[in-house]
Amino acid sequence: MNRPTRRSVLGAGAALVAAPAARSLPTVHVPRAGRPALVGSANGLAGMRQAWASFEAGGAPLDAALEVVAPVEADPEDNSVGLGGLPNERGVVQLDAACMHGPTHNSGAVACIENILHPAAVARLVMERTPHVLLVGPGALAFARAQGFEEQDMLSPQAKEAWQQWQATRGQPGARSPAQPFEVARASALDHDTIGMIALDGGRFATAVTTSGLAWKLPGRVGDSPIIGAGSYCDDLVGAAVSTGVGEEVIRTGGCVSIVEAMRRGLPPRRASIDVLHRIRRAQGALGRQGDVAFIAVSRGGEVWGGSLLPGFEYAYTDGDGTRRIKGEVVA
């Protein structure tokens, strides 16, 4: 079945920013030992360029990962993250985010937080200023307020229009009723339902993920992004992984921690990630589920792999030689 991308639901009137075409580069990259690198979703290209100078000069990986995702959270043209994010079925934008510090496994996350422009920054303060890992809903918002974050309306005009159009079709023949499965996005260069970032430098890792989740989701739905081990995981002794796509599938397999633990057992990032994607595909087939999942994985030695179940996934890579977008491998 052909599925509309999340960008397409914004309609012909929505303004889109053209992204450069993916370059024909090898799928797997191994930077020279000790060189810093940023790896993540293709919608992080601009943020990578912005963050690179301070990171290359000796900045901390966690600082770099969070600096990359911040402009995407504030971009009203990215309909899968932050300010431009498509809302739930009631027209409310609910955001999920997490970060993780590879040397200590210290982690922070927020889920179903509303009215906050930079949920990933709130997740960091959950990590640094509380004994907890995950805060949700009104509790997450109250914490953000207490930390000085200002509230704002997160429903962009384009997202509101798209939601209104969706609402208008719900009563039409063939339209989804609340009890029917949701249409889910296919990951592509202009269509992520997450931005996931990995920063590495001299064997130090950090991750950051942030998302508005699936369009028209049930209020209170939480995807994989704020769940440490599902949507992201890193360990300085092994490597890191982040995910995008249908979060429920990633949660069911413990996606990113499964990849990192497979690398701990000696598998390279490509083999570790493909094994998990095959597991997801088998589970989907058993119950007739559909939807794309993509992973980006990096080993301690700097070997990088990105790929997905369906065509179209691309990721970005930055090191001292520049920033480029890379076509992910499609897993058969």
VEXPA-345720 format. One line per 4 residues: their letters; for each residue x, y, z of N, C-alpha, C. Coordinates in pm, whole numbers, plus 50000, padded with zeros to 5 digits. Layout:
REM residues N
A	X:Y:Z:X:Y:Z:X:Y:Z ~ ...
//
This chain:
REM residues 332
MNRP	50086:49880:50000:50000:50000:50000:50088:50123:50000 ~ 50058:50218:49912:50133:50343:49909:50093:50429:50027 ~ 50191:50479:50100:50163:50559:50218:50209:50702:50193 ~ 50132:50802:50234:50178:50940:50220:50292:50966:50317
TRRS	50392:51042:50270:50496:51083:50363:50442:51192:50452 ~ 50511:51215:50565:50466:51319:50657:50481:51456:50594 ~ 50577:51473:50504:50587:51600:50433:50466:51619:50342 ~ 50421:51510:50275:50315:51527:50178:50185:51571:50242
VLGA	50161:51538:50368:50035:51576:50429:50027:51724:50456 ~ 50137:51796:50444:50131:51940:50460:50065:52009:50340 ~ 50052:51937:50228:49982:51992:50113:50073:52073:50025 ~ 50020:52104:49909:50101:52173:49808:50139:52312:49851
GAAL	50063:52373:49943:50091:52510:49984:50201:52522:50086 ~ 50247:52411:50142:50349:52418:50245:50484:52450:50183 ~ 50561:52533:50250:50694:52567:50201:50792:52460:50240 ~ 50869:52411:50141:50968:52308:50167:51105:52363:50133
VAAP	51201:52325:50212:51339:52366:50187:51410:52251:50118 ~ 51455:52274:49996:51521:52166:49921:51653:52131:49986 ~ 51677:52001:49998:51802:51954:50055:51892:51905:49943 ~ 52024:51914:49960:52113:51865:49857:52098:51715:49840
AARS	52119:51670:49717:52107:51527:49690:52214:51450:49764 ~ 52180:51328:49802:52277:51243:49870:52391:51210:49776 ~ 52509:51214:49827:52626:51181:49746:52645:51031:49738 ~ 52707:50989:49630:52734:50846:49611:52862:50811:49685
LPTV	52847:50780:49814:52960:50747:49899:52942:50607:49954 ~ 53048:50544:49999:53033:50412:50059:52937:50417:50178 ~ 52871:50307:50204:52778:50301:50316:52851:50307:50449 ~ 52967:50244:50458:53039:50235:50584:53161:50326:50579
HVPR	53185:50401:50685:53295:50497:50691:53376:50470:50817 ~ 53506:50479:50805:53592:50461:50921:53685:50582:50929 ~ 53654:50679:51015:53742:50796:51028:53876:50756:51088 ~ 53977:50836:51061:54108:50808:51119:54098:50809:51271
AGRP	54175:50723:51333:54166:50703:51478:54175:50835:51553 ~ 54083:50854:51646:54085:50970:51732:54019:51094:51676 ~ 53982:51092:51547:53920:51210:51489:53775:51221:51535 ~ 53730:51341:51570:53589:51356:51608:53499:51343:51486
ALVG	53375:51304:51509:53278:51293:51401:53138:51310:51456 ~ 53047:51360:51373:52906:51370:51403:52831:51287:51301 ~ 52740:51203:51347:52665:51115:51258:52519:51122:51301 ~ 52428:51135:51205:52288:51138:51245:52193:51157:51130
SANG	52068:51181:51162:51963:51198:51064:51997:51309:50966 ~ 51953:51293:50841:51988:51389:50738:51930:51528:50765 ~ 51822:51535:50846:51770:51668:50877:51857:51743:50977 ~ 51969:51683:51018:52064:51750:51105:52180:51814:51032
LAGM	52176:51819:50899:52288:51872:50823:52327:52013:50865 ~ 52230:52101:50872:52261:52240:50907:52314:52250:51049 ~ 52254:52175:51140:52301:52176:51277:52441:52122:51292 ~ 52475:52021:51211:52612:51969:51214:52712:52075:51174
RQAW	52681:52146:51068:52772:52251:51023:52787:52359:51131 ~ 52678:52389:51197:52680:52492:51302:52761:52447:51422 ~ 52753:52320:51458:52816:52270:51579:52960:52228:51559 ~ 53002:52210:51434:53129:52143:51410:53250:52218:51465
ASFE	53258:52347:51446:53380:52420:51484:53410:52404:51633 ~ 53310:52422:51717:53334:52411:51860:53363:52267:51900 ~ 53299:52172:51833:53325:52031:51866:53467:51991:51825 ~ 53507:52028:51706:53641:51994:51658:53748:52058:51745
AGGA	53716:52174:51803:53812:52244:51889:53822:52185:52028 ~ 53748:52077:52055:53758:52009:52184:53631:52009:52265 ~ 53520:52046:52204:53393:52045:52274:53350:51905:52314 ~ 53266:51896:52416:53219:51767:52464:53119:51707:52367
PLDA	53120:51575:52347:53024:51513:52256:52879:51543:52290 ~ 52842:51544:52419:52703:51571:52453:52664:51713:52414 ~ 52754:51809:52436:52725:51947:52395:52702:51952:52244 ~ 52785:51882:52168:52774:51885:52023:52643:51822:51976
ALEV	52608:51706:52031:52485:51638:51989:52363:51726:52014 ~ 52359:51791:52129:52245:51877:52161:52245:52005:52077 ~ 52363:52055:52044:52369:52174:51959:52318:52143:51819 ~ 52344:52022:51770:52297:51984:51636:52145:51979:51631
VAPV	52081:51921:51733:51936:51902:51724:51856:52028:51754 ~ 51915:52125:51822:51840:52244:51863:51780:52322:51746 ~ 51854:52351:51638:51791:52426:51528:51681:52348:51458 ~ 51687:52216:51460:51580:52137:51400:51454:52149:51485
EADP	51470:52148:51617:51355:52167:51705:51287:52301:51681 ~ 51363:52401:51640:51309:52536:51621:51268:52566:51477 ~ 51276:52467:51389:51250:52486:51247:51103:52457:51216 ~ 51022:52558:51181:50881:52533:51153:50858:52457:51023
EDNS	50962:52440:50942:50947:52367:50816:50975:52218:50831 ~ 51027:52174:50945:51047:52030:50968:50926:51979:51044 ~ 50840:51903:50976:50712:51867:51036:50719:51745:51125 ~ 50839:51698:51157:50851:51579:51240:50921:51605:51372
VGLG	50962:51729:51395:51038:51764:51515:50994:51902:51562 ~ 50971:51917:51691:50960:52048:51752:50853:52138:51694 ~ 50892:52262:51664:50800:52369:51629:50715:52337:51507 ~ 50768:52266:51410:50691:52231:51291:50621:52098:51300
GLPN	50634:52031:51414:50585:51894:51427:50435:51882:51409 ~ 50394:51773:51343:50252:51747:51326:50192:51699:51458 ~ 50071:51743:51489:50014:51718:51622:49950:51581:51636 ~ 49899:51555:51757:49823:51432:51780:49681:51451:51725
ERGV	49594:51352:51745:49462:51359:51681:49374:51470:51737 ~ 49410:51527:51849:49335:51641:51905:49395:51775:51865 ~ 49499:51773:51781:49560:51896:51736:49662:51953:51831 ~ 49714:51871:51923:49812:51915:52022:49949:51854:51988
VQLD	50051:51939:51983:50187:51891:51959:50245:51841:52090 ~ 50276:51712:52097:50340:51651:52214:50476:51598:52172 ~ 50579:51635:52245:50717:51610:52205:50785:51510:52297 ~ 50877:51433:52239:50960:51337:52311:51107:51368:52282
AACM	51194:51349:52380:51337:51371:52357:51418:51298:52463 ~ 51544:51270:52429:51634:51204:52523:51778:51236:52488 ~ 51865:51221:52586:52009:51229:52562:52079:51128:52652 ~ 52199:51089:52610:52275:50989:52687:52423:51021:52679
HGPT	52492:51000:52791:52635:51028:52807:52710:50895:52810 ~ 52789:50869:52707:52853:50739:52693:52945:50697:52804 ~ 53028:50788:52861:53121:50744:52965:53053:50693:53092 ~ 52934:50745:53124:52870:50713:53252:52737:50641:53238
HNSG	52683:50634:53116:52546:50586:53091:52441:50678:53154 ~ 52482:50793:53204:52384:50886:53257:52292:50930:53144 ~ 52161:50940:53173:52062:50964:53068:51951:51052:53122 ~ 51886:51124:53031:51769:51202:53066:51671:51203:52951
AVAC	51542:51211:52983:51440:51209:52878:51313:51275:52925 ~ 51236:51324:52827:51101:51374:52852:51010:51315:52746 ~ 50884:51296:52782:50786:51242:52688:50654:51316:52704 ~ 50583:51331:52592:50452:51399:52591:50460:51537:52654
IENI	50571:51606:52635:50583:51741:52687:50524:51838:52585 ~ 50454:51939:52632:50387:52036:52545:50443:52176:52569 ~ 50439:52258:52463:50465:52403:52473:50609:52438:52502 ~ 50702:52345:52477:50844:52372:52503:50920:52357:52373
LHPA	50996:52461:52334:51065:52461:52205:51179:52360:52199 ~ 51252:52344:52310:51372:52259:52308:51361:52146:52412 ~ 51284:52043:52383:51270:51934:52479:51399:51857:52504 ~ 51490:51854:52406:51617:51784:52429:51699:51853:52538
AVAR	51693:51986:52543:51763:52058:52650:51700:52030:52786 ~ 51567:52012:52788:51502:51974:52914:51548:51835:52954 ~ 51558:51743:52857:51604:51607:52886:51743:51609:52951 ~ 51828:51697:52902:51962:51706:52962:51954:51747:53109
LVME	51866:51840:53142:51855:51882:53281:51790:51775:53368 ~ 51702:51694:53310:51653:51578:53384:51771:51489:53424 ~ 51863:51471:53331:51982:51389:53356:52072:51452:53461 ~ 52094:51582:53452:52194:51648:53534:52142:51696:53670
RTPH	52012:51723:53681:51961:51787:53802:51858:51705:53879 ~ 51832:51582:53833:51739:51496:53907:51800:51356:53917 ~ 51748:51272:54006:51793:51134:54012:51719:51045:53913 ~ 51635:51104:53828:51548:51028:53739:51605:51022:53597
VLLV	51543:50940:53515:51577:50932:53373:51467:50993:53287 ~ 51341:50966:53319:51231:51004:53231:51121:51077:53309 ~ 51085:51195:53260:50968:51268:53310:50868:51281:53196 ~ 50737:51272:53228:50636:51271:53123:50527:51374:53150
GPGA	50462:51416:53040:50341:51496:53046:50351:51620:53133 ~ 50247:51645:53215:50246:51765:53300:50366:51773:53394 ~ 50415:51659:53440:50533:51661:53527:50656:51711:53455 ~ 50672:51669:53329:50785:51717:53250:50774:51866:53224
LAFA	50651:51913:53195:50632:52056:53172:50659:52137:53298 ~ 50612:52088:53414:50637:52159:53540:50786:52168:53568 ~ 50860:52061:53540:51004:52063:53559:51068:52166:53466 ~ 51027:52167:53340:51083:52263:53245:51058:52406:53291
RAQG	50938:52434:53338:50908:52568:53390:51000:52603:53506 ~ 51018:52507:53596:51101:52532:53714:51246:52559:53675 ~ 51288:52506:53560:51425:52527:53513:51438:52653:53428 ~ 51330:52729:53414:51337:52856:53343:51297:52852:53197
FEEQ	51247:52739:53148:51204:52733:53009:51071:52806:52994 ~ 51059:52884:52889:50935:52956:52861:50846:52872:52771 ~ 50716:52886:52791:50620:52814:52709:50585:52895:52585 ~ 50551:52823:52477:50503:52888:52357:50414:52792:52280
DMLS	50334:52847:52191:50247:52766:52106:50335:52691:52006 ~ 50327:52559:52005:50412:52478:51918:50343:52432:51790 ~ 50218:52470:51770:50147:52428:51649:50167:52533:51540 ~ 50248:52499:51440:50275:52593:51331:50152:52607:51242
PQAK	50141:52716:51167:50027:52730:51075:50016:52616:50975 ~ 50131:52569:50922:50127:52458:50827:50077:52331:50892 ~ 50126:52303:51013:50084:52182:51082:49936:52189:51119 ~ 49890:52307:51159:49748:52323:51192:49662:52298:51069
EAWQ	49704:52350:50955:49628:52329:50832:49623:52181:50796 ~ 49739:52114:50808:49742:51971:50777:49651:51893:50870 ~ 49650:51928:50998:49562:51860:51095:49416:51884:51061 ~ 49382:52006:51024:49244:52037:50988:49201:51959:50864
QWQA	49292:51945:50767:49260:51866:50649:49238:51720:50686 ~ 49322:51669:50775:49305:51531:50819:49173:51513:50893 ~ 49141:51608:50979:49015:51602:51052:48896:51598:50955 ~ 48905:51675:50847:48795:51683:50752:48773:51552:50677
TRGQ	48878:51469:50667:48864:51343:50593:48821:51226:50681 ~ 48819:51244:50810:48796:51130:50898:48658:51068:50880 ~ 48559:51149:50839:48426:51095:50823:48398:51044:50683 ~ 48495:51055:50593:48474:51011:50456:48493:50861:50443
PGAR	48428:50799:50343:48447:50654:50322:48594:50620:50304 ~ 48638:50519:50375:48778:50476:50367:48871:50550:50458 ~ 48824:50654:50524:48910:50727:50617:48931:50646:50744 ~ 49040:50674:50814:49072:50600:50935:48978:50640:51048
SPAQ	48922:50544:51113:48848:50571:51236:48945:50562:51352 ~ 48907:50613:51470:49001:50608:51583:49048:50468:51618 ~ 48971:50366:51582:49011:50229:51617:49101:50165:51514 ~ 49120:50229:51398:49199:50169:51292:49347:50208:51305
PFEV	49438:50131:51241:49581:50162:51251:49612:50299:51192 ~ 49713:50362:51246:49757:50492:51197:49846:50474:51075 ~ 49835:50569:50983:49934:50576:50877:50066:50622:50939 ~ 50175:50564:50895:50304:50601:50953:50398:50649:50843
ARAS	50493:50731:50884:50581:50796:50787:50687:50701:50736 ~ 50729:50723:50614:50844:50653:50557:50964:50745:50568 ~ 51071:50698:50629:51188:50784:50646:51250:50816:50511 ~ 51289:50939:50490:51358:50981:50369:51439:51105:50401
ALDH	51505:51159:50300:51592:51273:50323:51516:51393:50378 ~ 51390:51410:50341:51312:51524:50388:51202:51481:50484 ~ 51208:51360:50533:51092:51307:50604:51136:51212:50715 ~ 51179:51269:50825:51212:51190:50943:51103:51210:51046
DTIG	51078:51109:51126:50991:51132:51241:51074:51136:51368 ~ 51200:51166:51353:51295:51187:51463:51416:51257:51404 ~ 51488:51332:51486:51628:51357:51454:51708:51286:51561 ~ 51796:51198:51518:51884:51127:51609:52028:51161:51578
MIAL	52108:51189:51681:52247:51229:51661:52341:51147:51749 ~ 52457:51114:51691:52566:51050:51763:52689:51139:51747 ~ 52752:51174:51857:52878:51248:51855:52986:51160:51916 ~ 53100:51149:51850:53209:51069:51904:53342:51144:51887
DGGR	53428:51125:51984:53557:51191:51983:53652:51114:52072 ~ 53753:51052:52012:53853:50981:52090:53795:50871:52178 ~ 53693:50802:52130:53632:50696:52209:53525:50743:52305 ~ 53494:50873:52307:53385:50926:52390:53260:50940:52303
FATA	53146:50899:52356:53021:50903:52281:52915:50982:52356 ~ 52821:51036:52278:52697:51090:52333:52591:51080:52225 ~ 52465:51072:52267:52353:51070:52173:52249:51172:52215 ~ 52173:51217:52117:52056:51303:52143:51950:51271:52039
VTTS	51826:51258:52082:51714:51235:51991:51599:51325:52033 ~ 51523:51372:51933:51409:51458:51964:51307:51446:51851 ~ 51177:51448:51885:51075:51420:51785:50939:51470:51831 ~ 50850:51491:51734:50709:51513:51764:50629:51384:51748
GLAW	50695:51276:51709:50628:51147:51700:50539:51135:51579 ~ 50462:51029:51576:50373:51003:51463:50264:51110:51454 ~ 50234:51152:51332:50123:51243:51310:49992:51177:51350 ~ 49904:51256:51411:49768:51217:51446:49765:51103:51548
KLPG	49872:51088:51623:49880:50982:51724:49776:51003:51833 ~ 49746:50896:51906:49659:50909:52022:49726:50997:52127 ~ 49654:51087:52190:49714:51168:52297:49778:51078:52403 ~ 49899:51114:52440:49972:51034:52539:50059:50927:52479
RVGD	50052:50907:52348:50139:50806:52285:50286:50844:52303 ~ 50368:50748:52341:50512:50767:52355:50582:50671:52260 ~ 50671:50723:52179:50747:50639:52088:50877:50591:52150 ~ 50968:50550:52064:51095:50495:52112:51193:50603:52154
SPII	51178:50726:52102:51283:50827:52119:51318:50857:52264 ~ 51223:50869:52359:51262:50900:52496:51293:50777:52580 ~ 51290:50659:52520:51315:50536:52594:51459:50492:52569 ~ 51542:50510:52671:51683:50474:52659:51694:50324:52633
GAGS	51770:50290:52530:51784:50151:52490:51699:50117:52370 ~ 51591:50191:52351:51506:50172:52233:51549:50270:52124 ~ 51520:50399:52144:51550:50498:52042:51694:50544:52037 ~ 51771:50518:52141:51913:50555:52142:51984:50479:52252
YCDD	52115:50463:52233:52198:50402:52337:52344:50425:52301 ~ 52428:50448:52403:52571:50460:52377:52651:50411:52497 ~ 52768:50360:52467:52859:50307:52567:53001:50329:52513 ~ 53082:50404:52585:53216:50435:52536:53300:50312:52507
LVGA	53274:50202:52573:53352:50080:52550:53313:50008:52423 ~ 53198:50047:52363:53146:49969:52250:53110:50057:52131 ~ 53017:50154:52150:52969:50234:52040:52832:50291:52071 ~ 52759:50325:51965:52630:50392:51984:52537:50360:51869
AVST	52406:50380:51895:52305:50364:51790:52189:50457:51818 ~ 52125:50506:51711:52002:50583:51720:51906:50530:51614 ~ 51776:50556:51633:51677:50502:51541:51581:50609:51494 ~ 51511:50580:51386:51401:50660:51337:51300:50565:51273
GVGE	51180:50614:51251:51076:50529:51193:50966:50500:51292 ~ 50907:50384:51281:50792:50348:51365:50843:50307:51503 ~ 50825:50394:51600:50884:50373:51732:50836:50248:51801 ~ 50711:50210:51779:50659:50090:51844:50740:49967:51806
EVIR	50782:49959:51681:50861:49844:51637:50998:49843:51705 ~ 51054:49961:51723:51186:49969:51788:51175:49933:51935 ~ 51069:49978:52002:51049:49945:52143:51038:49794:52160 ~ 50960:49730:52073:50937:49586:52087:51064:49504:52078
TGGC	51166:49556:52011:51291:49482:51995:51405:49537:52080 ~ 51379:49643:52159:51489:49705:52231:51599:49744:52134 ~ 51559:49814:52026:51642:49828:51908:51785:49870:51929 ~ 51807:49989:51989:51944:50042:51992:52033:49971:52091
VSIV	51979:49934:52207:52064:49859:52300:52095:49721:52244 ~ 52004:49663:52166:52033:49535:52103:52149:49546:52006 ~ 52153:49656:51931:52264:49677:51838:52395:49694:51912 ~ 52395:49779:52015:52518:49802:52091:52566:49673:52157
EAMR	52476:49596:52212:52518:49471:52277:52569:49370:52175 ~ 52515:49371:52054:52570:49284:51949:52710:49328:51911 ~ 52734:49460:51907:52869:49509:51881:52962:49470:51995 ~ 52911:49470:52117:52994:49428:52231:53042:49283:52214
RGLP	52957:49203:52151:52993:49062:52126:53083:49046:52005 ~ 53116:49156:51937:53211:49149:51828:53157:49175:51690 ~ 53024:49193:51675:52970:49220:51542:52999:49364:51501 ~ 53024:49388:51371:53039:49526:51324:52904:49594:51320
PRRA	52901:49730:51312:52772:49800:51314:52674:49753:51209 ~ 52722:49725:51089:52630:49682:50982:52562:49551:51018 ~ 52638:49454:51058:52578:49323:51087:52486:49332:51209 ~ 52529:49405:51310:52447:49419:51430:52314:49484:51398
SIDV	52316:49589:51316:52193:49662:51283:52102:49580:51192 ~ 52159:49513:51095:52078:49432:51003:52010:49318:51078 ~ 52079:49259:51174:52016:49153:51252:51891:49204:51324 ~ 51898:49323:51381:51782:49379:51450:51672:49415:51351
LHRI	51708:49470:51236:51607:49501:51135:51538:49374:51085 ~ 51612:49266:51069:51549:49139:51031:51452:49092:51139 ~ 51489:49111:51264:51401:49073:51374:51271:49153:51369 ~ 51283:49283:51340:51166:49368:51329:51078:49323:51212
RRAQ	51140:49293:51100:51062:49250:50983:50987:49120:51011 ~ 51051:49026:51079:50982:48901:51112:50862:48927:51202 ~ 50880:49016:51300:50770:49047:51391:50656:49117:51318 ~ 50690:49208:51226:50587:49274:51148:50508:49173:51065
GALG	50580:49082:51002:50515:48983:50917:50423:48891:50994 ~ 50459:48860:51117:50380:48766:51196:50241:48818:51224 ~ 50228:48951:51239:50097:49009:51270:50047:49105:51163 ~ 50112:49105:51048:50065:49188:50938:50086:49337:50957
RQGD	50184:49376:51038:50210:49518:51057:50296:49572:50943 ~ 50295:49705:50928:50374:49770:50825:50442:49892:50884 ~ 50539:49946:50810:50606:50068:50852:50757:50054:50850 ~ 50824:50164:50829:50969:50163:50816:51037:50184:50949
VAFI	51157:50129:50960:51248:50153:51072:51388:50171:51014 ~ 51462:50265:51068:51600:50287:51025:51689:50301:51148 ~ 51814:50257:51133:51913:50270:51240:52040:50335:51184 ~ 52107:50409:51270:52244:50453:51247:52326:50400:51363
AVSR	52436:50333:51332:52519:50274:51437:52665:50308:51412 ~ 52739:50328:51521:52880:50364:51515:52955:50279:51618 ~ 53065:50218:51575:53147:50140:51668:53250:50228:51737 ~ 53311:50175:51842:53413:50249:51915:53529:50287:51824
GGEV	53556:50203:51723:53663:50233:51629:53625:50334:51524 ~ 53500:50380:51523:53457:50482:51429:53391:50429:51304 ~ 53365:50299:51296:53296:50244:51179:53147:50281:51187 ~ 53093:50331:51076:52958:50387:51074:52873:50312:50973
WGGS	52747:50287:51011:52652:50228:50916:52514:50288:50939 ~ 52440:50309:50830:52303:50354:50838:52219:50283:50735 ~ 52100:50241:50772:52014:50172:50678:51874:50154:50732 ~ 51785:50100:50646:51643:50095:50679:51577:49977:50610
LLPG	51452:49954:50649:51374:49847:50586:51322:49888:50449 ~ 51291:50016:50430:51234:50065:50306:51328:50165:50241 ~ 51318:50182:50108:51405:50278:50040:51378:50421:50083 ~ 51480:50505:50072:51464:50648:50094:51539:50704:50212
FEYA	51586:50619:50303:51653:50671:50423:51791:50723:50388 ~ 51823:50841:50440:51955:50899:50426:52001:50952:50560 ~ 52130:50957:50578:52185:51012:50701:52299:51106:50668 ~ 52348:51176:50768:52452:51276:50747:52575:51242:50831
YTDG	52689:51282:50780:52816:51250:50843:52908:51371:50832 ~ 52967:51412:50944:53057:51526:50946:53187:51488:51017 ~ 53298:51519:50953:53429:51509:51017:53515:51621:50963 ~ 53645:51613:50982:53733:51720:50939:53734:51743:50790
DGTR	53681:51648:50713:53676:51662:50567:53547:51725:50519 ~ 53456:51759:50611:53333:51825:50570:53208:51747:50608 ~ 53095:51796:50561:52964:51736:50588:52906:51681:50459 ~ 52853:51562:50464:52790:51504:50345:52670:51419:50385
RIKG	52579:51407:50291:52463:51322:50312:52487:51188:50241 ~ 52444:51081:50304:52477:50947:50258:52350:50866:50245 ~ 52337:50795:50135:52224:50706:50116:52238:50583:50205 ~ 52137:50558:50285:52140:50440:50370:52117:50313:50290
EVVA	52165:50204:50343:52145:50075:50280:52003:50026:50306 ~ 51939:49971:50204:51807:49912:50219:51826:49763:50249 ~ 51772:49721:50362:51793:49584:50408:51691:49490:50344 ~ 51738:49395:50270:51650:49302:50200:51590:49201:50298
//
